[in-house]
Amino acid sequence: MSRITQKFIQLQAKNETAFMPFVVAGYPDFNTSLKITKTLAKWAHFLEVGFPYSDPLADGPIIQEADQIALKNGMTVTKVFKFISNVNKSHDLPIIILVYSNLVNNFGIENFYSQAKFVGVDGILIPDVPLEEADFYIQAAVKNKIDPIFIVAQTTTNIRLKKILKLAKGFLYMVSVLGVTGARKNFSPDTYRFLSRIKKHSDIPSVVGFGVSTNKQIKQFRKMGLDGFIVGSFLVSAIKKCSNGRNLKRFNKMVANLVRK
């Protein structure tokens, strides 16, 4: 049983909804990024770490900008692995990474998954690899005892969902909106119908991401019985507002207000 599954079992026993913050490794710089991640760990049940990439197709302008800044500051795949290793020294939260396929392929699929396991990664999401092309990645994940994480969207049919559920481990990443990442003040009724449908048909935890940015939304997700929520663009934007992460006291307050029950 993976650490991701173990954590969800623990949370379900306490009737808690998982908070999974997303950070871009190396934004706004390596050391500040580490401090921010350690601050988030006080509130989080999981951590999602993004590998900076020059063409992040699933991400909106806020995360795109963070990626560009991290890359400009010299972040590489190797440095992200070093970042994750350092993060793991300060807490024991399961770590999920979001990485685009070019980075994995250039590093070598086997080498990438082996190194991910070595630094303590528990799950890997590659958003630009469709189910039909995922075999080599899944094989590497299974070999290294890493959960392959899959995305489901509003356009995902129940037939396709069944295919995904045969391969997915850890949790399902439910995309709340049609489009890219970015904070949203409101979600449409279609979003909540979609989340309810996936939760009903899924036999593994269901976690919602893309656009989560208010306490009201999170309370609604808790009320629906969702297993977790991912917050990315809101946090990246908050880092920028907090003197590029240097005002950790203000940042900590913003996170506390977001996730309060």
Secondary structure, DSSP 4 states (H G I P E B T S, - for coil): --HHHHHHHHHHHTT-PEEEEEEETTSS-HHHHHHHHHHHTTT-SSEEEEPP-S--TT--HHHHHHHHHHHHTT--HHHHHHHHHHHHTT----EEEE--HHHHHHH-HHHHHHHHHHHT--EEE-TTS-GGG-HHHHHHHHHTT-EEEEEE-TT--HHHHHHHHHH--S-EEEE-SSS-----S---HHHHHHHHHHHHH-SS-EEEESS---HHHHHHHHHHT-SEEEE-HHHHHHHHHTTTTT-HHHHHHHHHHHH--
